[in-house]
Amino acid sequence: MAVVRLITPQESQEVWTACLRDAGWDESGPDEGIEIPPDQEESFNLAYYVCTQQYPVEEKYTQPLTADRLGVLYDWWVEHTVPCFEQRGWDVGEVPTREVFLANPQWLPAEQVVEQAQAEVETGRIASMDEALYGVCPGPPEEVLYP
């Protein structure tokens, strides 16, 4: 199966949804998701497989981050993302030190503000959770994380 083009993780849902729509799978389910009748799961799974093969996420995004890249990510979050969340009035809790994070890179600033972000989505101040967690205070640009 031929690759149409490589994609980024950020665009994957949009690209795969469009591909599935082109394959006849309509977004008519709850929350605008694709509703899959139980007797058509196999057909849907095949269409999804074809879409992900035609539009694979570029390999550099699927590899584990090196210690250097994790450091870049941490620095960006601490210098940009956390202050941005705090300017919105969102509490990010305790930020681990760089050394603690690098030893166990489990901390994600966006996870710390999920409930606060959800409240803003519910009141209509922000359009979606994706926008709240990744659009309002985005992570590092691609050229910073993947130079």
OpenMM code with the backbone's topology and positions (N, CA, C; nanometers):
from openmm import Vec3, app, unit

residues = "MET ALA VAL VAL ARG LEU ILE THR PRO GLN GLU SER GLN GLU VAL TRP THR ALA CYS LEU ARG ASP ALA GLY TRP ASP GLU SER GLY PRO ASP GLU GLY ILE GLU ILE PRO PRO ASP GLN GLU GLU SER PHE ASN LEU ALA TYR TYR VAL CYS THR GLN GLN TYR PRO VAL GLU GLU LYS TYR THR GLN PRO LEU THR ALA ASP ARG LEU GLY VAL LEU TYR ASP TRP TRP VAL GLU HIS THR VAL PRO CYS PHE GLU GLN ARG GLY TRP ASP VAL GLY GLU VAL PRO THR ARG GLU VAL PHE LEU ALA ASN PRO GLN TRP LEU PRO ALA GLU GLN VAL VAL GLU GLN ALA GLN ALA GLU VAL GLU THR GLY ARG ILE ALA SER MET ASP GLU ALA LEU TYR GLY VAL CYS PRO GLY PRO PRO GLU GLU VAL LEU TYR PRO".split()
positions = [
    Vec3(0.0850, -0.1170, 0.0000),
    Vec3(0.0000, 0.0000, 0.0000),
    Vec3(0.0900, 0.1239, 0.0000),
    Vec3(0.0612, 0.2167, -0.0866),
    Vec3(0.1453, 0.3353, -0.1030),
    Vec3(0.1148, 0.4398, 0.0044),
    Vec3(0.2217, 0.4991, 0.0540),
    Vec3(0.2081, 0.6098, 0.1481),
    Vec3(0.1717, 0.7351, 0.0694),
    Vec3(0.0644, 0.8014, 0.1107),
    Vec3(0.0233, 0.9261, 0.0462),
    Vec3(0.1119, 1.0388, 0.0969),
    Vec3(0.1263, 1.0459, 0.2299),
    Vec3(0.2198, 1.1409, 0.2888),
    Vec3(0.2387, 1.1090, 0.4363),
    Vec3(0.3524, 1.1521, 0.4889),
    Vec3(0.3809, 1.1379, 0.6316),
    Vec3(0.3139, 1.2533, 0.7053),
    Vec3(0.2671, 1.2259, 0.8283),
    Vec3(0.1962, 1.3280, 0.9041),
    Vec3(0.2565, 1.3441, 1.0433),
    Vec3(0.2162, 1.4511, 1.1101),
    Vec3(0.2592, 1.4755, 1.2475),
    Vec3(0.1531, 1.4205, 1.3424),
    Vec3(0.1899, 1.3951, 1.4675),
    Vec3(0.0891, 1.3495, 1.5637),
    Vec3(-0.0256, 1.4500, 1.5789),
    Vec3(0.0050, 1.5787, 1.5726),
    Vec3(-0.0966, 1.6816, 1.5911),
    Vec3(-0.2053, 1.6751, 1.4844),
    Vec3(-0.1704, 1.6363, 1.3657),
    Vec3(-0.2690, 1.6334, 1.2582),
    Vec3(-0.3289, 1.4944, 1.2360),
    Vec3(-0.2823, 1.3951, 1.3099),
    Vec3(-0.3227, 1.2572, 1.2820),
    Vec3(-0.4729, 1.2360, 1.2910),
    Vec3(-0.5379, 1.2827, 1.3962),
    Vec3(-0.6819, 1.2583, 1.4092),
    Vec3(-0.7602, 1.3222, 1.2955),
    Vec3(-0.7241, 1.4443, 1.2611),
    Vec3(-0.7936, 1.5143, 1.1527),
    Vec3(-0.7734, 1.4420, 1.0187),
    Vec3(-0.6501, 1.4024, 0.9911),
    Vec3(-0.6191, 1.3353, 0.8641),
    Vec3(-0.6875, 1.1993, 0.8569),
    Vec3(-0.6772, 1.1210, 0.9642),
    Vec3(-0.7378, 0.9879, 0.9629),
    Vec3(-0.8905, 0.9963, 0.9576),
    Vec3(-0.9491, 1.0949, 1.0255),
    Vec3(-1.0945, 1.1115, 1.0197),
    Vec3(-1.1387, 1.1466, 0.8781),
    Vec3(-1.0647, 1.2353, 0.8118),
    Vec3(-1.0974, 1.2706, 0.6728),
    Vec3(-1.0827, 1.1489, 0.5819),
    Vec3(-0.9793, 1.0708, 0.6032),
    Vec3(-0.9579, 0.9501, 0.5231),
    Vec3(-1.0737, 0.8522, 0.5437),
    Vec3(-1.1145, 0.8341, 0.6679),
    Vec3(-1.2263, 0.7441, 0.6968),
    Vec3(-1.3559, 0.7966, 0.6350),
    Vec3(-1.3742, 0.9277, 0.6398),
    Vec3(-1.4926, 0.9879, 0.5782),
    Vec3(-1.4914, 0.9590, 0.4273),
    Vec3(-1.3739, 0.9756, 0.3648),
    Vec3(-1.3619, 0.9468, 0.2213),
    Vec3(-1.3891, 0.7992, 0.1902),
    Vec3(-1.3635, 0.7133, 0.2904),
    Vec3(-1.3878, 0.5696, 0.2729),
    Vec3(-1.5323, 0.5314, 0.3062),
    Vec3(-1.6144, 0.6326, 0.3388),
    Vec3(-1.7561, 0.6058, 0.3622),
    Vec3(-1.7978, 0.5998, 0.5080),
    Vec3(-1.7061, 0.6275, 0.5990),
    Vec3(-1.7403, 0.6268, 0.7414),
    Vec3(-1.7728, 0.7689, 0.7838),
    Vec3(-1.8973, 0.7906, 0.8175),
    Vec3(-1.9468, 0.9235, 0.8506),
    Vec3(-1.9371, 0.9485, 1.0004),
    Vec3(-1.9128, 1.0750, 1.0363),
    Vec3(-1.9082, 1.1144, 1.1773),
    Vec3(-2.0490, 1.1468, 1.2250),
    Vec3(-2.1266, 1.0455, 1.2516),
    Vec3(-2.2636, 1.0697, 1.2922),
    Vec3(-2.2937, 1.0143, 1.4303),
    Vec3(-2.1920, 0.9691, 1.4996),
    Vec3(-2.2140, 0.9102, 1.6308),
    Vec3(-2.2156, 1.0129, 1.7412),
    Vec3(-2.2252, 0.9663, 1.8649),
    Vec3(-2.2240, 1.0577, 1.9789),
    Vec3(-2.0957, 1.1398, 1.9810),
    Vec3(-2.1080, 1.2646, 2.0210),
    Vec3(-1.9924, 1.3550, 2.0288),
    Vec3(-1.9209, 1.3682, 1.8951),
    Vec3(-1.9949, 1.3545, 1.7853),
    Vec3(-1.9394, 1.3667, 1.6505),
    Vec3(-1.8317, 1.2632, 1.6213),
    Vec3(-1.8311, 1.1526, 1.6946),
    Vec3(-1.7397, 1.0436, 1.6656),
    Vec3(-1.7985, 0.9541, 1.5586),
    Vec3(-1.7191, 0.8644, 1.5084),
    Vec3(-1.7675, 0.7720, 1.4065),
    Vec3(-1.8401, 0.6584, 1.4765),
    Vec3(-1.9657, 0.6397, 1.4406),
    Vec3(-2.0454, 0.5325, 1.4996),
    Vec3(-2.0245, 0.4061, 1.4173),
    Vec3(-1.9878, 0.2982, 1.4843),
    Vec3(-1.9578, 0.1733, 1.4154),
    Vec3(-2.0618, 0.0686, 1.4550),
    Vec3(-2.1473, 0.0302, 1.3620),
    Vec3(-2.2422, -0.0772, 1.3917),
    Vec3(-2.1651, -0.2046, 1.4263),
    Vec3(-2.2111, -0.2807, 1.5244),
    Vec3(-2.1378, -0.4009, 1.5676),
    Vec3(-2.1048, -0.4979, 1.4533),
    Vec3(-2.1924, -0.5089, 1.3543),
    Vec3(-2.1665, -0.6025, 1.2459),
    Vec3(-2.0685, -0.5482, 1.1421),
    Vec3(-2.0209, -0.4227, 1.1615),
    Vec3(-1.9278, -0.3634, 1.0659),
    Vec3(-1.7920, -0.3286, 1.1270),
    Vec3(-1.7651, -0.3799, 1.2464),
    Vec3(-1.6378, -0.3502, 1.3128),
    Vec3(-1.5187, -0.3946, 1.2299),
    Vec3(-1.5271, -0.5121, 1.1703),
    Vec3(-1.4155, -0.5630, 1.0897),
    Vec3(-1.3904, -0.4725, 0.9696),
    Vec3(-1.4965, -0.4298, 0.9054),
    Vec3(-1.4842, -0.3400, 0.7902),
    Vec3(-1.4245, -0.2058, 0.8321),
    Vec3(-1.4692, -0.1530, 0.9453),
    Vec3(-1.4138, -0.0272, 0.9954),
    Vec3(-1.2655, -0.0441, 1.0290),
    Vec3(-1.2319, -0.1518, 1.0981),
    Vec3(-1.0921, -0.1746, 1.1361),
    Vec3(-1.0016, -0.1813, 1.0132),
    Vec3(-1.0500, -0.2427, 0.9067),
    Vec3(-0.9719, -0.2484, 0.7832),
    Vec3(-0.9547, -0.1086, 0.7249),
    Vec3(-1.0618, -0.0303, 0.7210),
    Vec3(-1.0534, 0.1065, 0.6685),
    Vec3(-0.9575, 0.1906, 0.7531),
    Vec3(-0.9638, 0.1751, 0.8843),
    Vec3(-0.8739, 0.2496, 0.9736),
    Vec3(-0.7288, 0.2095, 0.9474),
    Vec3(-0.7052, 0.0791, 0.9325),
    Vec3(-0.5707, 0.0302, 0.9034),
    Vec3(-0.5188, 0.0909, 0.7735),
    Vec3(-0.6021, 0.0908, 0.6706),
    Vec3(-0.5616, 0.1468, 0.5408),
    Vec3(-0.5267, 0.2949, 0.5568),
    Vec3(-0.6088, 0.3698, 0.6293),
    Vec3(-0.5823, 0.5135, 0.6481),
    Vec3(-0.4504, 0.5369, 0.7223),
    Vec3(-0.4263, 0.4584, 0.8277),
    Vec3(-0.3026, 0.4787, 0.9034),
    Vec3(-0.1800, 0.4354, 0.8248),
    Vec3(-0.1980, 0.3445, 0.7284),
    Vec3(-0.0861, 0.3052, 0.6434),
    Vec3(-0.0625, 0.4075, 0.5320),
    Vec3(-0.1685, 0.4662, 0.4826),
    Vec3(-0.1546, 0.5681, 0.3786),
    Vec3(-0.1022, 0.6988, 0.4364),
    Vec3(-0.1352, 0.7252, 0.5615),
    Vec3(-0.0954, 0.8495, 0.6293),
    Vec3(-0.0291, 0.8152, 0.7630),
    Vec3(0.0900, 0.7566, 0.7569),
    Vec3(0.1566, 0.7202, 0.8825),
    Vec3(0.2176, 0.8422, 0.9513),
    Vec3(0.2258, 0.8337, 1.0842),
    Vec3(0.2946, 0.9373, 1.1595),
    Vec3(0.4434, 0.9215, 1.1321),
    Vec3(0.5078, 1.0322, 1.1004),
    Vec3(0.6500, 1.0307, 1.0674),
    Vec3(0.7299, 0.9660, 1.1812),
    Vec3(0.8273, 0.8846, 1.1446),
    Vec3(0.9006, 0.8018, 1.2402),
    Vec3(0.9658, 0.8813, 1.3536),
    Vec3(1.0147, 1.0000, 1.3253),
    Vec3(1.0826, 1.0755, 1.4315),
    Vec3(0.9899, 1.1029, 1.5500),
    Vec3(0.8586, 1.1053, 1.5248),
    Vec3(0.7628, 1.1305, 1.6318),
    Vec3(0.7285, 1.0051, 1.7113),
    Vec3(0.7588, 0.8895, 1.6570),
    Vec3(0.7212, 0.7647, 1.7238),
    Vec3(0.8349, 0.7052, 1.8061),
    Vec3(0.9520, 0.7650, 1.7954),
    Vec3(1.0676, 0.7160, 1.8707),
    Vec3(1.0684, 0.7768, 2.0107),
    Vec3(1.1144, 0.7008, 2.1103),
    Vec3(1.1251, 0.7592, 2.2446),
    Vec3(1.2179, 0.8808, 2.2420),
    Vec3(1.1848, 0.9798, 2.3220),
    Vec3(1.2702, 1.0986, 2.3293),
    Vec3(1.3996, 1.0648, 2.4017),
    Vec3(1.5094, 1.1172, 2.3510),
    Vec3(1.6388, 1.1011, 2.4174),
    Vec3(1.6408, 1.1896, 2.5421),
    Vec3(1.7400, 1.1701, 2.6265),
    Vec3(1.7537, 1.2534, 2.7459),
    Vec3(1.7665, 1.4013, 2.7078),
    Vec3(1.8406, 1.4298, 2.6010),
    Vec3(1.8547, 1.5684, 2.5549),
    Vec3(1.7196, 1.6270, 2.5149),
    Vec3(1.6410, 1.5511, 2.4396),
    Vec3(1.5094, 1.5986, 2.3940),
    Vec3(1.4135, 1.6127, 2.5129),
    Vec3(1.4219, 1.5202, 2.6097),
    Vec3(1.3386, 1.5324, 2.7304),
    Vec3(1.3735, 1.6595, 2.8067),
    Vec3(1.5025, 1.6929, 2.8101),
    Vec3(1.5451, 1.8169, 2.8744),
    Vec3(1.4894, 1.9389, 2.8042),
    Vec3(1.4895, 1.9369, 2.6712),
    Vec3(1.4324, 2.0472, 2.5934),
    Vec3(1.2828, 2.0593, 2.6229),
    Vec3(1.2147, 1.9470, 2.6267),
    Vec3(1.0720, 1.9454, 2.6550),
    Vec3(1.0436, 2.0018, 2.7951),
    Vec3(1.1167, 1.9546, 2.8937),
    Vec3(1.0995, 2.0038, 3.0309),
    Vec3(1.1235, 2.1547, 3.0380),
    Vec3(1.2324, 2.1992, 2.9788),
    Vec3(1.2644, 2.3422, 2.9824),
    Vec3(1.1526, 2.4256, 2.9199),
    Vec3(1.0998, 2.3789, 2.8076),
    Vec3(0.9911, 2.4527, 2.7425),
    Vec3(0.8699, 2.4590, 2.8349),
    Vec3(0.8329, 2.3442, 2.8902),
    Vec3(0.7158, 2.3409, 2.9784),
    Vec3(0.7315, 2.4372, 3.0954),
    Vec3(0.8494, 2.4355, 3.1576),
    Vec3(0.8714, 2.5193, 3.2755),
    Vec3(0.8800, 2.6675, 3.2384),
    Vec3(0.9401, 2.6983, 3.1253),
    Vec3(0.9582, 2.8385, 3.0856),
    Vec3(0.8373, 2.8976, 3.0126),
    Vec3(0.7558, 2.8128, 2.9480),
    Vec3(0.6463, 2.8644, 2.8659),
    Vec3(0.5084, 2.8107, 2.9061),
    Vec3(0.4954, 2.6780, 2.9094),
    Vec3(0.3631, 2.6178, 2.9310),
    Vec3(0.3106, 2.6431, 3.0714),
    Vec3(0.3910, 2.6158, 3.1732),
    Vec3(0.3448, 2.6354, 3.3111),
    Vec3(0.3089, 2.7818, 3.3370),
    Vec3(0.3944, 2.8788, 3.3021),
    Vec3(0.3539, 3.0183, 3.3224),
    Vec3(0.2269, 3.0553, 3.2460),
    Vec3(0.2090, 3.0003, 3.1285),
    Vec3(0.0881, 3.0274, 3.0500),
    Vec3(-0.0352, 2.9741, 3.1223),
    Vec3(-0.0290, 2.8502, 3.1721),
    Vec3(-0.1409, 2.7949, 3.2486),
    Vec3(-0.1677, 2.8812, 3.3726),
    Vec3(-0.0624, 2.9201, 3.4408),
    Vec3(-0.0789, 3.0014, 3.5618),
    Vec3(-0.1398, 3.1375, 3.5304),
    Vec3(-0.1054, 3.1961, 3.4152),
    Vec3(-0.1656, 3.3242, 3.3756),
    Vec3(-0.3152, 3.3107, 3.3530),
    Vec3(-0.3602, 3.1908, 3.3174),
    Vec3(-0.5035, 3.1649, 3.3013),
    Vec3(-0.5696, 3.1422, 3.4367),
    Vec3(-0.4885, 3.1328, 3.5415),
    Vec3(-0.5431, 3.1063, 3.6739),
    Vec3(-0.5517, 2.9588, 3.7069),
    Vec3(-0.4886, 2.8763, 3.6244),
    Vec3(-0.4918, 2.7320, 3.6467),
    Vec3(-0.3745, 2.6916, 3.7355),
    Vec3(-0.4028, 2.6087, 3.8346),
    Vec3(-0.3006, 2.5612, 3.9273),
    Vec3(-0.2364, 2.4349, 3.8715),
    Vec3(-0.1060, 2.4378, 3.8492),
    Vec3(-0.0353, 2.3219, 3.7944),
    Vec3(0.0243, 2.2337, 3.9030),
    Vec3(0.0061, 2.2728, 4.0285),
    Vec3(0.0606, 2.1925, 4.1371),
    Vec3(0.2113, 2.2050, 4.1456),
    Vec3(0.2711, 2.1075, 4.2084),
    Vec3(0.4161, 2.1094, 4.2272),
    Vec3(0.4875, 2.0641, 4.1000),
    Vec3(0.5784, 2.1460, 4.0540),
    Vec3(0.6580, 2.1145, 3.9356),
    Vec3(0.7839, 2.0416, 3.9810),
    Vec3(0.8095, 1.9231, 3.9263),
    Vec3(0.9315, 1.8517, 3.9666),
    Vec3(1.0556, 1.9258, 3.9182),
    Vec3(1.1658, 1.8991, 3.9842),
    Vec3(1.2910, 1.9559, 3.9359),
    Vec3(1.3267, 1.8879, 3.8038),
    Vec3(1.4151, 1.9504, 3.7310),
    Vec3(1.4592, 1.8943, 3.6028),
    Vec3(1.5188, 1.7551, 3.6236),
    Vec3(1.6003, 1.7408, 3.7281),
    Vec3(1.6660, 1.6128, 3.7564),
    Vec3(1.5636, 1.5034, 3.7877),
    Vec3(1.4636, 1.5373, 3.8676),
    Vec3(1.3589, 1.4395, 3.9016),
    Vec3(1.2825, 1.4004, 3.7752),
    Vec3(1.2481, 1.4994, 3.6938),
    Vec3(1.1756, 1.4704, 3.5704),
    Vec3(1.2580, 1.3814, 3.4779),
    Vec3(1.3849, 1.4141, 3.4591),
    Vec3(1.4683, 1.3354, 3.3671),
    Vec3(1.4876, 1.1923, 3.4169),
    Vec3(1.4891, 1.1735, 3.5489),
    Vec3(1.5038, 1.0390, 3.6042),
    Vec3(1.3758, 0.9569, 3.5859),
    Vec3(1.2602, 1.0259, 3.5831),
    Vec3(1.1318, 0.9579, 3.5678),
    Vec3(1.0351, 1.0522, 3.4961),
    Vec3(1.0429, 1.0569, 3.3627),
    Vec3(0.9668, 1.1569, 3.2864),
    Vec3(0.8171, 1.1243, 3.2750),
    Vec3(0.7488, 1.1285, 3.3877),
    Vec3(0.6053, 1.0983, 3.3896),
    Vec3(0.5187, 1.2226, 3.4038),
    Vec3(0.5755, 1.3342, 3.4471),
    Vec3(0.4994, 1.4564, 3.4725),
    Vec3(0.4601, 1.5238, 3.3419),
    Vec3(0.3338, 1.5594, 3.3297),
    Vec3(0.2832, 1.6314, 3.2128),
    Vec3(0.2025, 1.7510, 3.2625),
    Vec3(0.2429, 1.8720, 3.2309),
    Vec3(0.1692, 1.9886, 3.2803),
    Vec3(0.0209, 1.9865, 3.2434),
    Vec3(-0.0108, 1.9410, 3.1239),
    Vec3(-0.1509, 1.9398, 3.0803),
    Vec3(-0.2367, 1.8511, 3.1706),
    Vec3(-0.1802, 1.7415, 3.2196),
    Vec3(-0.2563, 1.6536, 3.3096),
    Vec3(-0.2922, 1.7233, 3.4399),
    Vec3(-0.2121, 1.8199, 3.4793),
    Vec3(-0.2346, 1.8891, 3.6058),
    Vec3(-0.3534, 1.9855, 3.5996),
    Vec3(-0.3928, 2.0247, 3.4801),
    Vec3(-0.4962, 2.1279, 3.4661),
    Vec3(-0.6224, 2.0774, 3.3955),
    Vec3(-0.6386, 1.9481, 3.3844),
    Vec3(-0.7510, 1.8921, 3.3090),
    Vec3(-0.8853, 1.9422, 3.3628),
    Vec3(-0.9061, 1.9345, 3.4924),
    Vec3(-1.0355, 1.9757, 3.5483),
    Vec3(-1.0602, 2.1248, 3.5278),
    Vec3(-0.9557, 2.2049, 3.5444),
    Vec3(-0.9699, 2.3490, 3.5251),
    Vec3(-0.9995, 2.3812, 3.3785),
    Vec3(-0.9331, 2.3101, 3.2890),
    Vec3(-0.9569, 2.3296, 3.1459),
    Vec3(-1.0988, 2.2863, 3.1098),
    Vec3(-1.1422, 2.1737, 3.1651),
    Vec3(-1.2773, 2.1237, 3.1371),
    Vec3(-1.3825, 2.2262, 3.1784),
    Vec3(-1.3607, 2.2928, 3.2900),
    Vec3(-1.4551, 2.3951, 3.3355),
    Vec3(-1.4661, 2.5081, 3.2329),
    Vec3(-1.3547, 2.5465, 3.1739),
    Vec3(-1.3583, 2.6539, 3.0727),
    Vec3(-1.4238, 2.6071, 2.9431),
    Vec3(-1.4074, 2.4796, 2.9101),
    Vec3(-1.4739, 2.4251, 2.7918),
    Vec3(-1.6250, 2.4215, 2.8161),
    Vec3(-1.6648, 2.3779, 2.9353),
    Vec3(-1.8074, 2.3675, 2.9671),
    Vec3(-1.8772, 2.5032, 2.9669),
    Vec3(-1.8039, 2.6084, 3.0026),
    Vec3(-1.8646, 2.7413, 3.0021),
    Vec3(-1.8549, 2.8088, 2.8657),
    Vec3(-1.7866, 2.7443, 2.7713),
    Vec3(-1.7772, 2.7980, 2.6366),
    Vec3(-1.6642, 2.8974, 2.6154),
    Vec3(-1.5804, 2.9182, 2.7167),
    Vec3(-1.4683, 3.0112, 2.6993),
    Vec3(-1.3597, 2.9539, 2.6092),
    Vec3(-1.3536, 2.8204, 2.6021),
    Vec3(-1.2596, 2.7511, 2.5144),
    Vec3(-1.3402, 2.6457, 2.4384),
    Vec3(-1.3102, 2.6285, 2.3102),
    Vec3(-1.3932, 2.5448, 2.2228),
    Vec3(-1.3876, 2.3953, 2.2543),
    Vec3(-1.2695, 2.3427, 2.2886),
    Vec3(-1.2560, 2.1980, 2.3078),
    Vec3(-1.1435, 2.1693, 2.4066),
    Vec3(-1.1387, 2.0465, 2.4535),
    Vec3(-1.0296, 2.0077, 2.5438),
    Vec3(-0.8956, 2.0098, 2.4715),
    Vec3(-0.8923, 1.9697, 2.3462),
    Vec3(-0.7663, 1.9768, 2.2710),
    Vec3(-0.7159, 2.1206, 2.2671),
    Vec3(-0.8059, 2.2133, 2.2379),
    Vec3(-0.7682, 2.3544, 2.2345),
    Vec3(-0.7235, 2.4005, 2.3731),
    Vec3(-0.7946, 2.3581, 2.4770),
    Vec3(-0.7615, 2.4006, 2.6135),
    Vec3(-0.6244, 2.3506, 2.6570),
    Vec3(-0.5955, 2.2254, 2.6301),
    Vec3(-0.4722, 2.1659, 2.6815),
    Vec3(-0.3515, 2.1846, 2.5907),
    Vec3(-0.3747, 2.2005, 2.4619),
    Vec3(-0.2605, 2.2058, 2.3709),
    Vec3(-0.2585, 2.3278, 2.2807),
    Vec3(-0.3672, 2.3986, 2.2708),
    Vec3(-0.3737, 2.5150, 2.1836),
    Vec3(-0.3518, 2.6451, 2.2567),
    Vec3(-0.4142, 2.6592, 2.3732),
    Vec3(-0.4043, 2.7825, 2.4506),
    Vec3(-0.2600, 2.8039, 2.4978),
    Vec3(-0.2001, 2.7013, 2.5496),
    Vec3(-0.0616, 2.7056, 2.5979),
    Vec3(0.0146, 2.5900, 2.5330),
    Vec3(0.0545, 2.6049, 2.4094),
    Vec3(0.1126, 2.4922, 2.3358),
    Vec3(0.2494, 2.4500, 2.3874),
    Vec3(0.2825, 2.3282, 2.3537),
    Vec3(0.4153, 2.2759, 2.3840),
    Vec3(0.5167, 2.3351, 2.2886),
    Vec3(0.6376, 2.2833, 2.2921),
    Vec3(0.7422, 2.3401, 2.2068),
    Vec3(0.7108, 2.3220, 2.0593),
    Vec3(0.7477, 2.4213, 1.9799),
    Vec3(0.7312, 2.4052, 1.8351),
    Vec3(0.8181, 2.2904, 1.7855),
    Vec3(0.7797, 2.2355, 1.6738),
    Vec3(0.8508, 2.1212, 1.6168),
    Vec3(1.0000, 2.1495, 1.6013),
    Vec3(1.0337, 2.2695, 1.5553),
    Vec3(1.1755, 2.2991, 1.5317),
    Vec3(1.2570, 2.3063, 1.6615),
    Vec3(1.1897, 2.3221, 1.7747),
    Vec3(1.2594, 2.3219, 1.9034),
    Vec3(1.2793, 2.1782, 1.9518),
    Vec3(1.1731, 2.0978, 1.9441),
    Vec3(1.1819, 1.9611, 1.9947),
    Vec3(1.2494, 1.8666, 1.8971),
    Vec3(1.2296, 1.8900, 1.7674),
    Vec3(1.2885, 1.8041, 1.6637),
    Vec3(1.3682, 1.8889, 1.5654),
    Vec3(1.4846, 1.9410, 1.6107),
    Vec3(1.5613, 2.0306, 1.5229),
    Vec3(1.6197, 1.9576, 1.4015),
] * unit.nanometer
topology = app.Topology()
chain = topology.addChain("A")
for resn in residues:
    res = topology.addResidue(resn, chain)
    for name in ("N", "CA", "C"):
        topology.addAtom(name, app.Element.getBySymbol(name[0]), res)
